Amino acid sequence: MKNICAVLLSIYAFGALQAQENKFNLIVGTYTNKCDSKGIYVYEFDSNTGTFNSKSATENVVNPSYLTVSADEKFVYSVNENGKNTSVSAFGFNSKSGKLNFLNNSSTKGDDSCYIINDNKNVITANYTGGSISVFGKKKDGSITEVKQVIQHFGKGINAQRQESPHVHMVYFSPDKKYVLANDLGTDQVSVYQYNPNGGNKTLKLKSSISVKPGSGPRHLTFSKDGKFVYLLQELDGALISFSYTNGILKKVSEITIISKDYTGEIRSADIHISPDGNFLYATNRGEIGEISIFKTLNDGVLELVGRTSTLGKGPRNFAIDPTGNFLLVGHQFTNEVVIFKRNKTTGSLTDTGKRIPLCSPVCLVFDKI
């Protein structure tokens, strides 16, 4: 009898562990100036079923449009995208309860920060309207220092309406954390900065840069799973470029587009992510239609189009794939909801689950452990 009880207890414990391993925090940043939003929202997401439960929300946080979670899951950092009053906020984070506790904030010294990253030493932002990069130090309690380095970009592009000045749209760590890559939509360049986490006002130092086609507007990028390739999405022309990557140096491999031949509407490429297994890449167009393109990743860095599908909403600003690869969630800025798709891991295709998270102007979706 004791043996039977022990076996049953083991089965129960294993089942409980399995269930817990498939549950994640989904943290969503929003715009708060267009509709009724409290700022940052935390949900529990079940990657087996695609179901979700609300856990918590901040109060009176202005435009936390992009956010990042510390590696130890104890802190969340968000931009407060608000023109000349743009800042970065630091929060303590309880991953079990989902509660966010405001710690402090600090001016970015650059207008309209639109992307943010962090490691155990620093927080770094891309400042879109300011055309600059800001670096903040971290204190022991997780709060941030005042800006310790600002790198100002210069120049403009051929698109007079969108490229009248530099517009840094993303900062992104290389897999080994030795470099930070920065996309500048305004100058059609990708810059690679050598990263010294203890460098003070010289944390970032330019290593190399590469120019892309004039008027294409680099927006977001991602690395291949093995770190050998970089995939760059261009906002203004829909181009998707593959680069080889070695020690801070990019070399173009190939180019494809996320736009179908018969599409004549406005092109506004938005976001790009690779599946957890590295086999598929997804990229969105938030122009006159909301559409996501699906590509197979080949060993030489080349991408092969698999298909395209509607995101089922307007303004697909950001999307995220859950860590198990089972679901892909798209945040729609203008139709105010997150649409949940089921992923086919073999083909990469997406199927609407019918599940929706109603939310004012979702802009950034981040999964994290519970």
DOSERO-430762 format. One record per residue (C-alpha): residue number from 1; x, y, z. Coordinates in steps of 0.25 Angstrom, whole numbers, padded with zeros to 4 digits. Layout:
<nodes>
<node k="NUM" px="X" py="Y" pz="Z"/>
...
</nodes>
This chain:
<nodes>
<node k="1" px="0000" py="0000" pz="0000"/>
<node k="2" px="0011" py="0009" pz="0003"/>
<node k="3" px="0018" py="0007" pz="-0010"/>
<node k="4" px="0005" py="0010" pz="-0017"/>
<node k="5" px="0003" py="0023" pz="-0010"/>
<node k="6" px="0018" py="0027" pz="-0013"/>
<node k="7" px="0015" py="0024" pz="-0028"/>
<node k="8" px="0003" py="0032" pz="-0028"/>
<node k="9" px="0009" py="0043" pz="-0021"/>
<node k="10" px="0021" py="0043" pz="-0031"/>
<node k="11" px="0011" py="0043" pz="-0042"/>
<node k="12" px="0003" py="0055" pz="-0036"/>
<node k="13" px="0016" py="0063" pz="-0034"/>
<node k="14" px="0021" py="0060" pz="-0048"/>
<node k="15" px="0008" py="0065" pz="-0054"/>
<node k="16" px="0008" py="0077" pz="-0045"/>
<node k="17" px="0022" py="0080" pz="-0050"/>
<node k="18" px="0019" py="0078" pz="-0064"/>
<node k="19" px="0007" py="0087" pz="-0063"/>
<node k="20" px="0015" py="0098" pz="-0056"/>
<node k="21" px="0026" py="0097" pz="-0067"/>
<node k="22" px="0015" py="0100" pz="-0078"/>
<node k="23" px="0011" py="0113" pz="-0071"/>
<node k="24" px="0018" py="0127" pz="-0073"/>
<node k="25" px="0016" py="0141" pz="-0070"/>
<node k="26" px="0011" py="0149" pz="-0082"/>
<node k="27" px="0015" py="0164" pz="-0079"/>
<node k="28" px="0009" py="0174" pz="-0088"/>
<node k="29" px="0013" py="0189" pz="-0090"/>
<node k="30" px="0003" py="0199" pz="-0096"/>
<node k="31" px="0000" py="0213" pz="-0100"/>
<node k="32" px="-0008" py="0220" pz="-0090"/>
<node k="33" px="-0011" py="0233" pz="-0097"/>
<node k="34" px="-0021" py="0227" pz="-0108"/>
<node k="35" px="-0031" py="0219" pz="-0099"/>
<node k="36" px="-0033" py="0214" pz="-0085"/>
<node k="37" px="-0020" py="0207" pz="-0081"/>
<node k="38" px="-0013" py="0206" pz="-0067"/>
<node k="39" px="0001" py="0203" pz="-0074"/>
<node k="40" px="0007" py="0190" pz="-0072"/>
<node k="41" px="-0002" py="0177" pz="-0071"/>
<node k="42" px="0003" py="0163" pz="-0066"/>
<node k="43" px="-0005" py="0150" pz="-0070"/>
<node k="44" px="-0003" py="0136" pz="-0067"/>
<node k="45" px="-0002" py="0129" pz="-0080"/>
<node k="46" px="-0004" py="0113" pz="-0082"/>
<node k="47" px="0005" py="0109" pz="-0094"/>
<node k="48" px="-0003" py="0095" pz="-0094"/>
<node k="49" px="-0016" py="0101" pz="-0096"/>
<node k="50" px="-0014" py="0116" pz="-0101"/>
<node k="51" px="-0023" py="0121" pz="-0089"/>
<node k="52" px="-0019" py="0132" pz="-0080"/>
<node k="53" px="-0023" py="0139" pz="-0067"/>
<node k="54" px="-0021" py="0153" pz="-0063"/>
<node k="55" px="-0011" py="0155" pz="-0051"/>
<node k="56" px="-0008" py="0170" pz="-0049"/>
<node k="57" px="-0006" py="0183" pz="-0055"/>
<node k="58" px="0001" py="0196" pz="-0052"/>
<node k="59" px="-0006" py="0209" pz="-0049"/>
<node k="60" px="-0003" py="0222" pz="-0056"/>
<node k="61" px="0009" py="0218" pz="-0064"/>
<node k="62" px="0010" py="0227" pz="-0076"/>
<node k="63" px="0012" py="0220" pz="-0090"/>
<node k="64" px="0021" py="0208" pz="-0086"/>
<node k="65" px="0021" py="0204" pz="-0100"/>
<node k="66" px="0033" py="0195" pz="-0099"/>
<node k="67" px="0039" py="0187" pz="-0088"/>
<node k="68" px="0049" py="0177" pz="-0084"/>
<node k="69" px="0051" py="0167" pz="-0072"/>
<node k="70" px="0064" py="0165" pz="-0064"/>
<node k="71" px="0070" py="0151" pz="-0065"/>
<node k="72" px="0067" py="0147" pz="-0051"/>
<node k="73" px="0052" py="0151" pz="-0053"/>
<node k="74" px="0053" py="0161" pz="-0042"/>
<node k="75" px="0051" py="0174" pz="-0049"/>
<node k="76" px="0044" py="0180" pz="-0061"/>
<node k="77" px="0049" py="0192" pz="-0069"/>
<node k="78" px="0040" py="0200" pz="-0078"/>
<node k="79" px="0041" py="0212" pz="-0087"/>
<node k="80" px="0031" py="0224" pz="-0084"/>
<node k="81" px="0030" py="0228" pz="-0099"/>
<node k="82" px="0025" py="0243" pz="-0097"/>
<node k="83" px="0032" py="0252" pz="-0107"/>
<node k="84" px="0042" py="0262" pz="-0099"/>
<node k="85" px="0037" py="0256" pz="-0086"/>
<node k="86" px="0042" py="0242" pz="-0089"/>
<node k="87" px="0048" py="0234" pz="-0078"/>
<node k="88" px="0051" py="0220" pz="-0074"/>
<node k="89" px="0044" py="0213" pz="-0062"/>
<node k="90" px="0049" py="0202" pz="-0053"/>
<node k="91" px="0040" py="0192" pz="-0046"/>
<node k="92" px="0042" py="0181" pz="-0036"/>
<node k="93" px="0035" py="0169" pz="-0041"/>
<node k="94" px="0029" py="0157" pz="-0033"/>
<node k="95" px="0028" py="0146" pz="-0044"/>
<node k="96" px="0019" py="0138" pz="-0036"/>
<node k="97" px="0008" py="0148" pz="-0033"/>
<node k="98" px="0011" py="0157" pz="-0045"/>
<node k="99" px="0012" py="0169" pz="-0037"/>
<node k="100" px="0020" py="0181" pz="-0041"/>
<node k="101" px="0026" py="0191" pz="-0031"/>
<node k="102" px="0030" py="0204" pz="-0036"/>
<node k="103" px="0045" py="0207" pz="-0032"/>
<node k="104" px="0049" py="0220" pz="-0040"/>
<node k="105" px="0050" py="0226" pz="-0054"/>
<node k="106" px="0060" py="0235" pz="-0061"/>
<node k="107" px="0060" py="0243" pz="-0073"/>
<node k="108" px="0066" py="0237" pz="-0086"/>
<node k="109" px="0071" py="0250" pz="-0091"/>
<node k="110" px="0066" py="0246" pz="-0104"/>
<node k="111" px="0051" py="0247" pz="-0110"/>
<node k="112" px="0042" py="0236" pz="-0112"/>
<node k="113" px="0049" py="0224" pz="-0107"/>
<node k="114" px="0043" py="0212" pz="-0114"/>
<node k="115" px="0052" py="0200" pz="-0110"/>
<node k="116" px="0059" py="0195" pz="-0098"/>
<node k="117" px="0069" py="0184" pz="-0094"/>
<node k="118" px="0076" py="0181" pz="-0081"/>
<node k="119" px="0087" py="0172" pz="-0075"/>
<node k="120" px="0092" py="0171" pz="-0060"/>
<node k="121" px="0099" py="0184" pz="-0061"/>
<node k="122" px="0092" py="0193" pz="-0071"/>
<node k="123" px="0079" py="0197" pz="-0077"/>
<node k="124" px="0080" py="0203" pz="-0092"/>
<node k="125" px="0069" py="0210" pz="-0100"/>
<node k="126" px="0067" py="0213" pz="-0115"/>
<node k="127" px="0061" py="0228" pz="-0116"/>
<node k="128" px="0053" py="0229" pz="-0129"/>
<node k="129" px="0051" py="0244" pz="-0130"/>
<node k="130" px="0063" py="0247" pz="-0123"/>
<node k="131" px="0072" py="0239" pz="-0132"/>
<node k="132" px="0080" py="0234" pz="-0121"/>
<node k="133" px="0084" py="0223" pz="-0111"/>
<node k="134" px="0084" py="0224" pz="-0096"/>
<node k="135" px="0091" py="0216" pz="-0086"/>
<node k="136" px="0087" py="0215" pz="-0071"/>
<node k="137" px="0094" py="0208" pz="-0060"/>
<node k="138" px="0087" py="0198" pz="-0050"/>
<node k="139" px="0087" py="0200" pz="-0035"/>
<node k="140" px="0087" py="0188" pz="-0026"/>
<node k="141" px="0072" py="0189" pz="-0023"/>
<node k="142" px="0069" py="0189" pz="-0038"/>
<node k="143" px="0066" py="0204" pz="-0039"/>
<node k="144" px="0074" py="0211" pz="-0050"/>
<node k="145" px="0084" py="0223" pz="-0050"/>
<node k="146" px="0083" py="0235" pz="-0058"/>
<node k="147" px="0088" py="0234" pz="-0072"/>
<node k="148" px="0102" py="0231" pz="-0073"/>
<node k="149" px="0104" py="0231" pz="-0088"/>
<node k="150" px="0097" py="0237" pz="-0100"/>
<node k="151" px="0101" py="0234" pz="-0114"/>
<node k="152" px="0095" py="0243" pz="-0124"/>
<node k="153" px="0093" py="0239" pz="-0138"/>
<node k="154" px="0094" py="0249" pz="-0150"/>
<node k="155" px="0089" py="0249" pz="-0164"/>
<node k="156" px="0076" py="0247" pz="-0172"/>
<node k="157" px="0070" py="0238" pz="-0183"/>
<node k="158" px="0063" py="0240" pz="-0196"/>
<node k="159" px="0049" py="0239" pz="-0191"/>
<node k="160" px="0046" py="0254" pz="-0187"/>
<node k="161" px="0034" py="0250" pz="-0178"/>
<node k="162" px="0040" py="0238" pz="-0171"/>
<node k="163" px="0055" py="0241" pz="-0172"/>
<node k="164" px="0057" py="0255" pz="-0169"/>
<node k="165" px="0067" py="0252" pz="-0157"/>
<node k="166" px="0073" py="0240" pz="-0151"/>
<node k="167" px="0062" py="0230" pz="-0144"/>
<node k="168" px="0069" py="0219" pz="-0136"/>
<node k="169" px="0058" py="0209" pz="-0135"/>
<node k="170" px="0064" py="0197" pz="-0128"/>
<node k="171" px="0076" py="0193" pz="-0120"/>
<node k="172" px="0079" py="0178" pz="-0118"/>
<node k="173" px="0090" py="0170" pz="-0111"/>
<node k="174" px="0098" py="0160" pz="-0119"/>
<node k="175" px="0097" py="0146" pz="-0114"/>
<node k="176" px="0110" py="0147" pz="-0107"/>
<node k="177" px="0107" py="0161" pz="-0101"/>
<node k="178" px="0120" py="0166" pz="-0106"/>
<node k="179" px="0112" py="0176" pz="-0116"/>
<node k="180" px="0100" py="0184" pz="-0117"/>
<node k="181" px="0094" py="0186" pz="-0131"/>
<node k="182" px="0085" py="0198" pz="-0134"/>
<node k="183" px="0076" py="0200" pz="-0146"/>
<node k="184" px="0074" py="0214" pz="-0151"/>
<node k="185" px="0062" py="0216" pz="-0159"/>
<node k="186" px="0065" py="0230" pz="-0163"/>
<node k="187" px="0079" py="0228" pz="-0168"/>
<node k="188" px="0078" py="0214" pz="-0174"/>
<node k="189" px="0089" py="0209" pz="-0166"/>
<node k="190" px="0091" py="0197" pz="-0156"/>
<node k="191" px="0102" py="0201" pz="-0146"/>
<node k="192" px="0110" py="0191" pz="-0137"/>
<node k="193" px="0115" py="0196" pz="-0124"/>
<node k="194" px="0125" py="0189" pz="-0115"/>
<node k="195" px="0119" py="0187" pz="-0102"/>
<node k="196" px="0127" py="0189" pz="-0089"/>
<node k="197" px="0117" py="0187" pz="-0077"/>
<node k="198" px="0127" py="0194" pz="-0068"/>
<node k="199" px="0131" py="0205" pz="-0077"/>
<node k="200" px="0123" py="0217" pz="-0071"/>
<node k="201" px="0121" py="0228" pz="-0081"/>
<node k="202" px="0129" py="0219" pz="-0091"/>
<node k="203" px="0120" py="0207" pz="-0089"/>
<node k="204" px="0117" py="0207" pz="-0105"/>
<node k="205" px="0128" py="0209" pz="-0115"/>
<node k="206" px="0126" py="0208" pz="-0130"/>
<node k="207" px="0131" py="0195" pz="-0136"/>
<node k="208" px="0125" py="0196" pz="-0150"/>
<node k="209" px="0113" py="0200" pz="-0158"/>
<node k="210" px="0107" py="0195" pz="-0171"/>
<node k="211" px="0097" py="0203" pz="-0180"/>
<node k="212" px="0085" py="0197" pz="-0187"/>
<node k="213" px="0077" py="0202" pz="-0199"/>
<node k="214" px="0073" py="0217" pz="-0198"/>
<node k="215" px="0059" py="0219" pz="-0193"/>
<node k="216" px="0057" py="0205" pz="-0188"/>
<node k="217" px="0057" py="0209" pz="-0173"/>
<node k="218" px="0063" py="0198" pz="-0164"/>
<node k="219" px="0053" py="0195" pz="-0153"/>
<node k="220" px="0055" py="0182" pz="-0145"/>
<node k="221" px="0065" py="0170" pz="-0146"/>
<node k="222" px="0067" py="0157" pz="-0140"/>
<node k="223" px="0078" py="0146" pz="-0139"/>
<node k="224" px="0078" py="0132" pz="-0144"/>
<node k="225" px="0078" py="0121" pz="-0133"/>
<node k="226" px="0092" py="0118" pz="-0135"/>
<node k="227" px="0096" py="0133" pz="-0135"/>
<node k="228" px="0103" py="0132" pz="-0149"/>
<node k="229" px="0092" py="0141" pz="-0157"/>
<node k="230" px="0085" py="0154" pz="-0154"/>
<node k="231" px="0071" py="0156" pz="-0161"/>
<node k="232" px="0067" py="0171" pz="-0163"/>
<node k="233" px="0053" py="0176" pz="-0166"/>
<node k="234" px="0052" py="0189" pz="-0173"/>
<node k="235" px="0040" py="0197" pz="-0170"/>
<node k="236" px="0038" py="0206" pz="-0182"/>
<node k="237" px="0040" py="0196" pz="-0194"/>
<node k="238" px="0037" py="0182" pz="-0187"/>
<node k="239" px="0051" py="0177" pz="-0190"/>
<node k="240" px="0056" py="0165" pz="-0181"/>
<node k="241" px="0071" py="0164" pz="-0182"/>
<node k="242" px="0080" py="0153" pz="-0177"/>
<node k="243" px="0094" py="0156" pz="-0172"/>
<node k="244" px="0105" py="0147" pz="-0168"/>
<node k="245" px="0110" py="0151" pz="-0154"/>
<node k="246" px="0124" py="0149" pz="-0148"/>
<node k="247" px="0130" py="0158" pz="-0137"/>
<node k="248" px="0122" py="0170" pz="-0139"/>
<node k="249" px="0123" py="0170" pz="-0154"/>
<node k="250" px="0111" py="0168" pz="-0163"/>
<node k="251" px="0112" py="0164" pz="-0178"/>
<node k="252" px="0100" py="0163" pz="-0187"/>
<node k="253" px="0096" py="0149" pz="-0191"/>
<node k="254" px="0082" py="0150" pz="-0198"/>
<node k="255" px="0069" py="0159" pz="-0199"/>
<node k="256" px="0055" py="0155" pz="-0199"/>
<node k="257" px="0042" py="0163" pz="-0197"/>
<node k="258" px="0030" py="0161" pz="-0188"/>
<node k="259" px="0021" py="0168" pz="-0198"/>
<node k="260" px="0013" py="0160" pz="-0208"/>
<node k="261" px="0014" py="0164" pz="-0223"/>
<node k="262" px="-0001" py="0168" pz="-0224"/>
<node k="263" px="0000" py="0177" pz="-0211"/>
<node k="264" px="-0001" py="0192" pz="-0215"/>
<node k="265" px="-0004" py="0198" pz="-0201"/>
<node k="266" px="0004" py="0205" pz="-0191"/>
<node k="267" px="0016" py="0197" pz="-0186"/>
<node k="268" px="0019" py="0198" pz="-0171"/>
<node k="269" px="0027" py="0186" pz="-0167"/>
<node k="270" px="0027" py="0185" pz="-0152"/>
<node k="271" px="0033" py="0173" pz="-0144"/>
<node k="272" px="0041" py="0160" pz="-0147"/>
<node k="273" px="0044" py="0148" pz="-0138"/>
<node k="274" px="0049" py="0134" pz="-0140"/>
<node k="275" px="0043" py="0122" pz="-0134"/>
<node k="276" px="0049" py="0115" pz="-0122"/>
<node k="277" px="0054" py="0103" pz="-0130"/>
<node k="278" px="0060" py="0113" pz="-0140"/>
<node k="279" px="0053" py="0107" pz="-0152"/>
<node k="280" px="0044" py="0118" pz="-0156"/>
<node k="281" px="0044" py="0133" pz="-0156"/>
<node k="282" px="0032" py="0142" pz="-0156"/>
<node k="283" px="0030" py="0157" pz="-0160"/>
<node k="284" px="0018" py="0166" pz="-0160"/>
<node k="285" px="0013" py="0177" pz="-0169"/>
<node k="286" px="0004" py="0187" pz="-0161"/>
<node k="287" px="0001" py="0195" pz="-0174"/>
<node k="288" px="-0013" py="0196" pz="-0180"/>
<node k="289" px="-0015" py="0181" pz="-0176"/>
<node k="290" px="-0009" py="0174" pz="-0164"/>
<node k="291" px="-0002" py="0162" pz="-0169"/>
<node k="292" px="0009" py="0153" pz="-0164"/>
<node k="293" px="0019" py="0146" pz="-0174"/>
<node k="294" px="0025" py="0132" pz="-0170"/>
<node k="295" px="0039" py="0128" pz="-0175"/>
<node k="296" px="0047" py="0115" pz="-0174"/>
<node k="297" px="0061" py="0118" pz="-0169"/>
<node k="298" px="0071" py="0110" pz="-0177"/>
<node k="299" px="0085" py="0107" pz="-0173"/>
<node k="300" px="0092" py="0117" pz="-0181"/>
<node k="301" px="0084" py="0129" pz="-0176"/>
<node k="302" px="0075" py="0129" pz="-0187"/>
<node k="303" px="0060" py="0130" pz="-0185"/>
<node k="304" px="0049" py="0123" pz="-0192"/>
<node k="305" px="0035" py="0128" pz="-0192"/>
<node k="306" px="0025" py="0118" pz="-0187"/>
<node k="307" px="0012" py="0127" pz="-0187"/>
<node k="308" px="0005" py="0139" pz="-0182"/>
<node k="309" px="-0007" py="0141" pz="-0173"/>
<node k="310" px="-0016" py="0152" pz="-0167"/>
<node k="311" px="-0013" py="0156" pz="-0153"/>
<node k="312" px="-0028" py="0158" pz="-0152"/>
<node k="313" px="-0027" py="0172" pz="-0147"/>
<node k="314" px="-0021" py="0186" pz="-0150"/>
<node k="315" px="-0008" py="0191" pz="-0146"/>
<node k="316" px="0000" py="0178" pz="-0142"/>
<node k="317" px="0011" py="0186" pz="-0135"/>
<node k="318" px="0017" py="0174" pz="-0128"/>
<node k="319" px="0016" py="0159" pz="-0126"/>
<node k="320" px="0023" py="0148" pz="-0118"/>
<node k="321" px="0024" py="0133" pz="-0119"/>
<node k="322" px="0022" py="0126" pz="-0106"/>
<node k="323" px="0035" py="0119" pz="-0101"/>
<node k="324" px="0029" py="0105" pz="-0104"/>
<node k="325" px="0027" py="0110" pz="-0119"/>
<node k="326" px="0012" py="0105" pz="-0118"/>
<node k="327" px="0006" py="0119" pz="-0119"/>
<node k="328" px="0008" py="0132" pz="-0126"/>
<node k="329" px="0001" py="0145" pz="-0120"/>
<node k="330" px="-0001" py="0158" pz="-0128"/>
<node k="331" px="-0003" py="0171" pz="-0121"/>
<node k="332" px="-0012" py="0180" pz="-0129"/>
<node k="333" px="-0010" py="0195" pz="-0126"/>
<node k="334" px="-0023" py="0200" pz="-0133"/>
<node k="335" px="-0033" py="0189" pz="-0131"/>
<node k="336" px="-0029" py="0188" pz="-0116"/>
<node k="337" px="-0027" py="0173" pz="-0114"/>
<node k="338" px="-0017" py="0162" pz="-0115"/>
<node k="339" px="-0020" py="0151" pz="-0124"/>
<node k="340" px="-0015" py="0137" pz="-0121"/>
<node k="341" px="-0011" py="0127" pz="-0132"/>
<node k="342" px="-0007" py="0113" pz="-0131"/>
<node k="343" px="0006" py="0109" pz="-0138"/>
<node k="344" px="0009" py="0097" pz="-0146"/>
<node k="345" px="0023" py="0094" pz="-0142"/>
<node k="346" px="0025" py="0085" pz="-0154"/>
<node k="347" px="0020" py="0095" pz="-0165"/>
<node k="348" px="0021" py="0108" pz="-0157"/>
<node k="349" px="0007" py="0111" pz="-0161"/>
<node k="350" px="-0003" py="0119" pz="-0152"/>
<node k="351" px="-0017" py="0116" pz="-0148"/>
<node k="352" px="-0027" py="0125" pz="-0141"/>
<node k="353" px="-0031" py="0119" pz="-0128"/>
<node k="354" px="-0042" py="0129" pz="-0126"/>
<node k="355" px="-0036" py="0134" pz="-0113"/>
<node k="356" px="-0034" py="0149" pz="-0111"/>
<node k="357" px="-0028" py="0157" pz="-0100"/>
<node k="358" px="-0036" py="0170" pz="-0100"/>
<node k="359" px="-0026" py="0182" pz="-0096"/>
<node k="360" px="-0024" py="0196" pz="-0100"/>
<node k="361" px="-0014" py="0199" pz="-0110"/>
<node k="362" px="-0004" py="0187" pz="-0108"/>
<node k="363" px="0010" py="0190" pz="-0113"/>
<node k="364" px="0020" py="0180" pz="-0107"/>
<node k="365" px="0018" py="0166" pz="-0103"/>
<node k="366" px="0028" py="0158" pz="-0094"/>
<node k="367" px="0028" py="0144" pz="-0089"/>
<node k="368" px="0035" py="0141" pz="-0076"/>
<node k="369" px="0036" py="0130" pz="-0066"/>
<node k="370" px="0027" py="0129" pz="-0054"/>
</nodes>
